[in-house]
Amino acid sequence: MKIYFPWIFLFLFFASCSRNTTIKNGNNSECFSFVFMTDIHLQPEKNATTGFLQAIDSVNSLNPDFVLTGGDNIMDALGQSYDRSDSLYNLYDSCIKNLQMPVYSCIGNHELFGIYDSTGMYTTHPEYAKNMYENRLHKRYYSFDHKNWHFIVLDGIKINDDNHYYGCIDTCQTEWLKNDLIKVGKDRPIAVSTHFPLLSVGSQIMKNPTQGMKGDQIITNANEIRKILEAYNVKLVLQGHLHFLEDIQYNGIHYITGGAVCAQWWNGPRFGMEEGFVQIKACGNNFSWEYIDFGWNVESNN
């Protein structure tokens, strides 16, 4: 197991495999750890199941309080048959039973079933779009508490008129978010999880310095959502989708894009980042994080 530590500093922006927030001023009863695993893209091909089980073994050895996923838990249900999609969800369910701690899931775009026209699915299908995810894994947005922290899991995905996904927090969910935060108050530390990023410099790094993020890469109403979060004690936003690792500090919040368990879709490293997950240690009002390479090697597994 390889652990990545700080290697680059930018004003306001951190795009690194870093541990960068010092834990202090917390008593032991408030301290805990959890793991953020995003973009697993589980499938029977490419020895992905072996890789995911290896990642699970690494997580179990760390013994965190719980695991939080960042979406795209399965390879794809967007354009697949019902049988294929059903089998992927079943495979994922059988694997996560090996985790020795609770698992909280976040929905990703690849969890949406049958929305592409090529599948021939109808909106009347009982598991169409997000229904399959909610029937198999979890509500698409919700919150929970752990020790002195409050956790909010968001659904940052909408479907346009052409049956394609894009990043957006819908109106009903936004109102729910506002009410949830009011109940929590402004003192308690808060962490948020969303598949599509709320803030990222991914395109500037992966494409070119002048390229912005596209609608299918980032939450398009992110400015509105960030302003809501900034009014509270939100310490951390955990995000996925880009298979990219970065930590952006902006207006008091860390936006950590958590790499990918599958890296380059189980084809090896992506932009130099190995297959991995993020371990977060929280204590009191503070946290630290590390990106952990769980040691899977594409050459020896394909």
Kinemage of the C-alpha trace (Angstrom):
@kinemage 1
@onewidth
@group {chain A} dominant
@subgroup {mainchain}
@vectorlist {calphas} color= white
{ca met a 1} P 0.000 0.000 0.000
{ca lys a 2} L 1.454 3.349 -1.056
{ca ile a 3} L 0.457 6.644 0.572
{ca tyr a 4} L 0.866 9.926 -1.299
{ca phe a 5} L 2.030 13.057 0.548
{ca pro a 6} L 2.240 16.760 -0.465
{ca trp a 7} L 4.227 17.680 -3.529
{ca ile a 8} L 2.951 20.960 -4.959
{ca phe a 9} L 1.498 24.194 -3.597
{ca leu a 10} L -0.463 26.801 -5.541
{ca phe a 11} L -2.100 29.966 -4.231
{ca leu a 12} L -5.705 29.004 -3.348
{ca phe a 13} L -5.404 25.816 -5.392
{ca phe a 14} L -3.913 22.444 -4.444
{ca ala a 15} L -3.838 19.827 -7.207
{ca ser a 16} L -1.879 17.102 -5.477
{ca cys a 17} L -1.858 13.837 -3.595
{ca ser a 18} L -1.696 15.675 -0.332
{ca arg a 19} L -2.248 15.682 3.349
{ca asn a 20} L -2.740 19.322 4.042
{ca thr a 21} L -5.026 20.198 6.933
{ca thr a 22} L -3.618 19.808 10.410
{ca ile a 23} L -5.751 18.071 13.004
{ca lys a 24} L -5.843 19.981 16.259
{ca asn a 25} L -8.112 21.153 19.048
{ca gly a 26} L -10.202 17.984 19.102
{ca asn a 27} L -10.607 15.539 21.965
{ca asn a 28} L -10.236 11.830 21.306
{ca ser a 29} L -13.960 11.148 21.615
{ca glu a 30} L -14.544 13.356 18.561
{ca cys a 31} L -11.836 11.757 16.411
{ca phe a 32} L -12.645 9.299 13.650
{ca ser a 33} L -11.637 8.294 10.132
{ca phe a 34} L -13.488 7.353 6.984
{ca val a 35} L -12.634 6.407 3.404
{ca phe a 36} L -13.890 8.071 0.232
{ca met a 37} L -13.942 5.639 -2.714
{ca thr a 38} L -15.062 7.160 -5.983
{ca asp a 39} L -15.337 5.939 -9.585
{ca ile a 40} L -15.006 2.233 -8.960
{ca his a 41} L -16.591 1.318 -12.320
{ca leu a 42} L -17.012 -2.290 -11.277
{ca gln a 43} L -17.356 -4.812 -14.101
{ca pro a 44} L -16.534 -8.496 -14.622
{ca glu a 45} L -14.054 -7.594 -17.392
{ca lys a 46} L -10.445 -6.362 -16.996
{ca asn a 47} L -10.097 -8.138 -13.629
{ca ala a 48} L -11.896 -5.173 -12.104
{ca thr a 49} L -13.530 -7.390 -9.496
{ca thr a 50} L -10.110 -8.575 -8.340
{ca gly a 51} L -8.930 -4.987 -8.198
{ca phe a 52} L -11.936 -3.797 -6.216
{ca leu a 53} L -11.624 -6.665 -3.745
{ca gln a 54} L -7.970 -5.737 -3.293
{ca ala a 55} L -9.028 -2.149 -2.579
{ca ile a 56} L -11.566 -3.446 -0.061
{ca asp a 57} L -8.845 -5.450 1.689
{ca ser a 58} L -6.780 -2.254 1.965
{ca val a 59} L -9.728 -0.353 3.398
{ca asn a 60} L -10.427 -3.089 5.936
{ca ser a 61} L -6.796 -2.962 7.069
{ca leu a 62} L -7.200 0.758 7.797
{ca asn a 63} L -10.354 0.073 9.840
{ca pro a 64} L -12.163 3.380 9.185
{ca asp a 65} L -15.493 4.129 10.838
{ca phe a 66} L -17.280 3.974 7.484
{ca val a 67} L -16.869 4.173 3.701
{ca leu a 68} L -18.437 6.878 1.557
{ca thr a 69} L -18.567 6.291 -2.195
{ca gly a 70} L -18.473 9.062 -4.782
{ca gly a 71} L -20.588 7.591 -7.567
{ca asp a 72} L -19.966 5.525 -10.688
{ca asn a 73} L -19.871 2.485 -8.456
{ca ile a 74} L -20.654 0.243 -11.461
{ca met a 75} L -19.139 0.431 -14.911
{ca asp a 76} L -22.249 1.528 -16.785
{ca ala a 77} L -26.019 1.232 -16.960
{ca leu a 78} L -26.616 4.228 -19.239
{ca gly a 79} L -26.733 2.350 -22.513
{ca gln a 80} L -26.930 -1.248 -21.357
{ca ser a 81} L -29.615 -3.904 -21.354
{ca tyr a 82} L -31.563 -4.628 -18.201
{ca asp a 83} L -29.769 -7.947 -17.692
{ca arg a 84} L -26.325 -6.360 -17.986
{ca ser a 85} L -27.220 -3.508 -15.641
{ca asp a 86} L -28.851 -5.863 -13.158
{ca ser a 87} L -25.750 -8.079 -13.152
{ca leu a 88} L -23.458 -5.110 -12.457
{ca tyr a 89} L -25.509 -3.982 -9.476
{ca asn a 90} L -25.562 -7.558 -8.167
{ca leu a 91} L -21.797 -7.832 -8.578
{ca tyr a 92} L -21.268 -4.559 -6.728
{ca asp a 93} L -23.575 -5.661 -3.913
{ca ser a 94} L -21.699 -8.947 -3.511
{ca cys a 95} L -18.344 -7.125 -3.321
{ca ile a 96} L -19.226 -4.415 -0.808
{ca lys a 97} L -20.447 -7.088 1.604
{ca asn a 98} L -16.736 -7.710 2.190
{ca leu a 99} L -16.314 -4.263 3.751
{ca gln a 100} L -16.229 -4.534 7.531
{ca met a 101} L -17.839 -1.158 8.171
{ca pro a 102} L -20.963 0.737 7.037
{ca val a 103} L -21.101 1.981 3.431
{ca tyr a 104} L -22.847 5.189 2.337
{ca ser a 105} L -23.369 5.508 -1.417
{ca cys a 106} L -23.487 8.476 -3.776
{ca ile a 107} L -25.101 8.290 -7.220
{ca gly a 108} L -22.990 8.748 -10.354
{ca asn a 109} L -24.023 9.262 -13.962
{ca his a 110} L -23.129 5.668 -14.859
{ca glu a 111} L -25.692 4.386 -12.349
{ca leu a 112} L -28.559 5.772 -14.456
{ca phe a 113} L -30.292 2.886 -16.217
{ca gly a 114} L -31.358 2.868 -19.846
{ca ile a 115} L -31.558 6.585 -20.580
{ca tyr a 116} L -29.791 6.355 -23.948
{ca asp a 117} L -32.128 5.873 -26.900
{ca ser a 118} L -30.084 2.891 -28.079
{ca thr a 119} L -31.352 0.781 -25.165
{ca gly a 120} L -34.987 1.029 -26.281
{ca met a 121} L -36.061 1.457 -22.660
{ca tyr a 122} L -39.203 3.392 -21.796
{ca thr a 123} L -39.566 5.949 -19.030
{ca thr a 124} L -42.339 3.748 -17.659
{ca his a 125} L -39.863 0.963 -16.824
{ca pro a 126} L -39.900 0.574 -13.009
{ca glu a 127} L -36.112 0.897 -12.818
{ca tyr a 128} L -35.611 3.536 -15.507
{ca ala a 129} L -32.942 6.204 -14.909
{ca lys a 130} L -32.301 6.756 -11.184
{ca asn a 131} L -34.890 4.247 -9.998
{ca met a 132} L -32.482 1.327 -10.348
{ca tyr a 133} L -29.920 3.056 -8.134
{ca glu a 134} L -32.509 3.943 -5.499
{ca asn a 135} L -33.972 0.428 -5.540
{ca arg a 136} L -30.565 -1.231 -5.218
{ca leu a 137} L -28.303 1.111 -3.230
{ca his a 138} L -29.665 4.230 -1.561
{ca lys a 139} L -31.765 7.354 -1.818
{ca arg a 140} L -30.281 9.698 -4.373
{ca tyr a 141} L -29.720 12.428 -1.763
{ca tyr a 142} L -29.749 12.291 2.033
{ca ser a 143} L -27.758 13.240 5.122
{ca phe a 144} L -26.407 11.476 8.194
{ca asp a 145} L -24.417 12.258 11.329
{ca his a 146} L -21.220 10.722 12.632
{ca lys a 147} L -19.842 11.853 15.963
{ca asn a 148} L -19.725 15.654 15.824
{ca trp a 149} L -19.778 15.886 11.986
{ca his a 150} L -22.755 16.134 9.648
{ca phe a 151} L -22.567 14.497 6.190
{ca ile a 152} L -24.635 15.471 3.155
{ca val a 153} L -24.790 13.278 0.046
{ca leu a 154} L -26.095 15.035 -3.071
{ca asp a 155} L -27.374 13.925 -6.465
{ca gly a 156} L -25.645 16.258 -8.921
{ca ile a 157} L -27.067 14.713 -12.100
{ca lys a 158} L -29.933 15.749 -14.372
{ca ile a 159} L -31.148 14.402 -17.707
{ca asn a 160} L -31.763 16.796 -20.595
{ca asp a 161} L -34.365 16.564 -23.356
{ca asp a 162} L -31.919 14.585 -25.525
{ca asn a 163} L -31.607 11.870 -22.867
{ca his a 164} L -28.072 12.774 -21.877
{ca tyr a 165} L -26.800 13.626 -18.420
{ca tyr a 166} L -25.348 16.887 -17.180
{ca gly a 167} L -24.294 18.257 -13.814
{ca cys a 168} L -26.964 20.083 -11.820
{ca ile a 169} L -28.554 20.118 -8.352
{ca asp a 170} L -32.301 20.254 -8.983
{ca thr a 171} L -34.630 22.799 -7.372
{ca cys a 172} L -36.345 20.416 -4.941
{ca gln a 173} L -33.008 19.110 -3.754
{ca thr a 174} L -31.651 22.640 -3.331
{ca glu a 175} L -34.571 23.500 -1.046
{ca trp a 176} L -34.004 20.278 0.885
{ca leu a 177} L -30.316 21.215 1.242
{ca lys a 178} L -31.175 24.648 2.636
{ca asn a 179} L -33.555 23.138 5.192
{ca asp a 180} L -31.081 20.422 6.188
{ca leu a 181} L -28.377 23.020 6.818
{ca ile a 182} L -30.740 25.180 8.881
{ca lys a 183} L -31.386 22.185 11.146
{ca val a 184} L -27.660 21.536 11.541
{ca gly a 185} L -26.782 25.135 12.366
{ca lys a 186} L -23.610 27.095 11.735
{ca asp a 187} L -21.271 25.565 14.312
{ca arg a 188} L -21.163 21.869 13.488
{ca pro a 189} L -18.540 20.769 10.913
{ca ile a 190} L -20.049 19.498 7.668
{ca ala a 191} L -18.800 17.341 4.788
{ca val a 192} L -20.584 17.075 1.438
{ca ser a 193} L -20.324 14.382 -1.234
{ca thr a 194} L -21.298 14.790 -4.883
{ca his a 195} L -20.280 12.879 -7.986
{ca phe a 196} L -19.977 15.860 -10.323
{ca pro a 197} L -17.540 18.453 -8.938
{ca leu a 198} L -18.679 21.778 -7.524
{ca leu a 199} L -15.265 23.268 -8.242
{ca ser a 200} L -12.376 21.952 -10.344
{ca val a 201} L -9.387 22.960 -12.449
{ca gly a 202} L -9.445 19.570 -14.150
{ca ser a 203} L -9.821 20.798 -17.724
{ca gln a 204} L -6.999 23.320 -17.285
{ca ile a 205} L -4.675 20.484 -16.291
{ca met a 206} L -5.949 17.658 -18.476
{ca lys a 207} L -6.704 19.712 -21.618
{ca asn a 208} L -5.192 23.198 -21.773
{ca pro a 209} L -4.926 26.252 -19.484
{ca thr a 210} L -7.705 28.179 -21.234
{ca gln a 211} L -10.320 25.428 -21.345
{ca gly a 212} L -13.289 25.581 -18.993
{ca met a 213} L -15.381 22.727 -17.677
{ca lys a 214} L -18.242 21.376 -19.785
{ca gly a 215} L -21.780 20.734 -18.595
{ca asp a 216} L -21.210 16.992 -18.426
{ca gln a 217} L -18.105 17.501 -16.263
{ca ile a 218} L -19.216 19.838 -13.483
{ca ile a 219} L -22.355 20.982 -11.644
{ca thr a 220} L -23.676 23.791 -13.818
{ca asn a 221} L -25.389 25.654 -10.957
{ca ala a 222} L -22.365 25.259 -8.713
{ca asn a 223} L -22.137 28.975 -7.893
{ca glu a 224} L -25.582 28.858 -6.290
{ca ile a 225} L -24.793 25.698 -4.321
{ca arg a 226} L -21.389 26.929 -3.147
{ca lys a 227} L -22.926 30.147 -1.786
{ca ile a 228} L -25.419 28.078 0.197
{ca leu a 229} L -22.625 25.923 1.633
{ca glu a 230} L -20.359 28.881 2.429
{ca ala a 231} L -22.931 30.255 4.879
{ca tyr a 232} L -22.337 27.228 7.133
{ca asn a 233} L -19.401 25.392 8.687
{ca val a 234} L -18.777 23.253 5.602
{ca lys a 235} L -15.200 22.020 5.792
{ca leu a 236} L -15.043 19.542 2.974
{ca val a 237} L -16.645 18.711 -0.373
{ca leu a 238} L -15.736 15.273 -1.724
{ca gln a 239} L -16.262 14.870 -5.468
{ca gly a 240} L -15.478 12.447 -8.275
{ca his a 241} L -16.289 11.913 -11.969
{ca leu a 242} L -13.010 13.246 -13.403
{ca his a 243} L -10.759 10.356 -12.286
{ca phe a 244} L -8.449 13.153 -11.209
{ca leu a 245} L -6.941 14.132 -7.863
{ca glu a 246} L -7.000 17.698 -6.624
{ca asp a 247} L -7.610 19.779 -3.524
{ca ile a 248} L -8.917 23.289 -4.088
{ca gln a 249} L -9.250 25.589 -1.089
{ca tyr a 250} L -11.782 28.336 -1.713
{ca asn a 251} L -13.675 30.500 0.778
{ca gly a 252} L -12.811 28.181 3.639
{ca ile a 253} L -13.881 24.911 1.979
{ca his a 254} L -11.663 22.114 0.643
{ca tyr a 255} L -12.974 20.679 -2.627
{ca ile a 256} L -11.242 17.313 -2.966
{ca thr a 257} L -11.653 15.470 -6.255
{ca gly a 258} L -10.812 11.975 -5.091
{ca gly a 259} L -8.982 10.309 -7.967
{ca ala a 260} L -10.532 6.937 -8.887
{ca val a 261} L -10.473 3.416 -7.554
{ca cys a 262} L -10.309 2.251 -11.187
{ca ala a 263} L -7.851 4.995 -12.295
{ca gln a 264} L -8.029 4.831 -16.132
{ca trp a 265} L -11.069 2.508 -16.090
{ca trp a 266} L -8.902 -0.420 -14.945
{ca asn a 267} L -6.370 0.277 -17.710
{ca gly a 268} L -3.634 1.660 -15.459
{ca pro a 269} L -2.737 5.114 -14.085
{ca arg a 270} L -4.525 8.269 -15.253
{ca phe a 271} L -2.470 11.463 -15.470
{ca gly a 272} L 0.112 9.782 -13.271
{ca met a 273} L -2.369 8.787 -10.586
{ca glu a 274} L -2.592 5.163 -9.584
{ca glu a 275} L -5.760 3.323 -8.625
{ca gly a 276} L -6.635 4.559 -5.154
{ca phe a 277} L -8.951 6.123 -2.623
{ca val a 278} L -8.893 8.936 -0.081
{ca gln a 279} L -8.584 8.390 3.654
{ca ile a 280} L -9.862 11.246 5.826
{ca lys a 281} L -9.098 11.637 9.527
{ca ala a 282} L -11.290 14.082 11.408
{ca cys a 283} L -10.853 15.371 14.918
{ca gly a 284} L -12.978 18.119 16.358
{ca asn a 285} L -13.399 20.809 13.736
{ca asn a 286} L -10.438 19.773 11.592
{ca phe a 287} L -9.360 17.025 9.227
{ca ser a 288} L -6.419 15.638 7.262
{ca trp a 289} L -6.402 13.494 4.136
{ca glu a 290} L -4.198 11.106 2.172
{ca tyr a 291} L -4.548 9.443 -1.217
{ca ile a 292} L -3.774 5.740 -0.864
{ca asp a 293} L -2.610 3.546 -3.730
{ca phe a 294} L -3.874 0.059 -2.815
{ca gly a 295} L -1.233 -1.658 -4.931
{ca trp a 296} L -3.196 -3.027 -7.891
{ca asn a 297} L -1.065 -3.487 -11.004
{ca val a 298} L -2.701 -3.600 -14.416
{ca glu a 299} L 0.183 -5.497 -16.043
{ca ser a 300} L 0.010 -8.396 -13.617
{ca asn a 301} L -3.784 -8.569 -13.633
{ca asn a 302} L -4.573 -8.476 -17.364
